Amino acid sequence: MIDPPLSERPLLTLEDVLDPLLCAVVVRDSSGRLVIANKAYEEILGFRPPEVVLSSNELPSLSIADVEGKPLGPTDWPAAAVLTGRLVSDLTLSLIRPDGRKVWLRVDAARIEKPQFGTLTVSTFIDVTHRQEAEETARIESARATQLLTVLQRLHQQQAGIAELGRLALVGMAPPELMDHAVALVASTLKPDYVRILELLPDGNNLLLRAGTGWRRGLVGTAIVSGENTQAGYLIETNEDMLIEDFRTEKRFVRSQLLREHRVRSGIRAVIRGKNTPFGDLAAYTKQIRHFTEEDIIFMRAVANTLADAFIGHQADREQEQTLRRLEEVDEARQRLLHRLSNIVEEERKRIANDIHDSSLQVLAGLGMRLQLVAEKVDDPDQKKSLSEMSPAIAEAGQRLRRLIFDLRPDALELGLGPALRFYFEQTSTGVDPELAIDSRLSEEAPEEARLMVYRACQEALNNVRKHARASRVTVSLEEVDDGIGVLIHDDGVGFDVSTGSQPGHIGLVAMRERIQIAGGRFSISSAPGQGTTVQFWVPLRQIE
Amino acid sequence: MKTRLRDVRVLVADDDALIRSALSDLIEGRPGLALVGTVGDAESAIALAISSRPDVAVLDYRIPGGGVHAAREITRLCPGTAVLCLSAYGDPGTASKMLGAGAREFLVKGVSTNEDIVASILAAARIAEDPRDRSAVE
């Protein structure tokens, strides 16, 4: 069977063509009267096609908007738009259907000019809700990702800022600079209108504005905030960090004069701990209501804790330094006193020696000479004998005084240490002394003070040898060592147990050791029973004043 | 031993009056010794030595102005005067300083007897008179 030609078959209607389409199609004449609409129209737009429509005003109360969400005006309706000669192609609109569902439509429209019909418009609406929603979701997610990145960046910035603050504290930055640094860090990170650090004053009630930014000129460093009923006071009392959403509705405390004056609405604060009582607090404020986040308070707490650690460490350092300095001062005073004392002793010895020399010794000598003259003139043999017997006694008395003078005032030191020590040893001979060997390798004589110290120490050591060692030989070695005089005195006597600490001549040795150490020298003694004794010391040429 | 034609003229410098008087009594009481004067300080000793040119000047170490200074100046300005040091104190330091300043001998008061002092004065005078005879004391 052969189909008849197309022209001979019954006519294909527009409905036959348009109804199977999935996109809505509507044709209207130039007056907006409906010519035809396909089935999909109602399915997509959610209402039956109105009989007449020229603008959105005549549509049922629908909200139609463009992609940006801007409502469409009456003349923007596709049919109206193409009638005025505008091109409507690939236009995306949103529409809230009468059933409340929002759909996204892709709209195309065209004008048809036919002499027998006049001007017609044809519009198509494709439901792109699905695609549009996917795009919307992608946009939201992208925005969320961007937001997250911003948060991460801010967190990173906060961490880096806190780390830097910690580093500065560690390298010993002074508290005032550290506070300025912390204020700048909070200001640049949270970007509030005001940042401040309050320090609790010793009275425990008022707080001083120690550092800050944003405040009226002249307040930082001088302004005092009363702790009474204010947030500062509350904070110090409760010792807790806090967020203040809005000071006007805050019931726990009133705004301080400082905050009122600066019209502060919101704030965030963290306590700066102290050793016993809090040091104070760190706070940031805004003039507009701002919702500070939990992250923000964590950040503030970290900055405040870094400051607290630094201050506590700094205080501990300072206390330790002070203690050390006090100890040094005491020690220095003690040394000066002992030094002075030993000078006074030396001076006093010299004075006594001079007195003996100038009076007693002279008188004795004059008396001796006079006695000899008298004895010459006496004729009585008995008298002459007894008188002449007095002379040696007077001479002996003089000799004793001279020894005493020498002990007190070692004039022989002018000849050098070696000769002076030998002279001393001979002058003070007991008759049963050990043999003395002096080995002096000093190329030139030391300054008087050092020489005298070495001499006195040797004197003490030699006296100990004489009194306790029962030695047959004692050696004194003198040599120059490191800008000082090194001395070694060794005897071959009975020795003693150093560990008992009760060596013979103990007091004298302690005094000797003390004198030498004060002068910046060193002193040691070694001995063992039956091994003899070795005293070793070193005295600097230039002594510590 | 040479015989002297005149007394040995002696100057005494000591700041102690007791010593001065004992020494002047000793010198004046000895035949052959004559005292030109006693003084109590170095400058007076130098001045008296220059003006009276004694044979021997007996100087104390510790006199105002200094025994060392007096010994050095008298030795320099009065070549004919021998200097003897008579000190109350006999440590080697003092002795070496006086001997270094020109003293012929260093005697210690109370150790040297009056006879020792006289003998030393006479010996020093001989050397002053005839420097070749130094062996007498050295």
Interface residues (C-beta under 8 A of the other chain):
Chain A: H357 D358 L361 Q362 V363 L364 A365 G366 L367 G368 M369 R370 Q372 L373 E376 S391 I394 A395 G398 Q399 R402 I405 F406 D411 A412 L413 E414 L415 P419 A420 F423
Chain B: D16 L18 I19 S21 A22 L23 D25 L26 G29 R62 A88 Y89 G90 D91 P92 G93 T94 S96 K97 V108 K109 G110 V111 T113 N114 E115
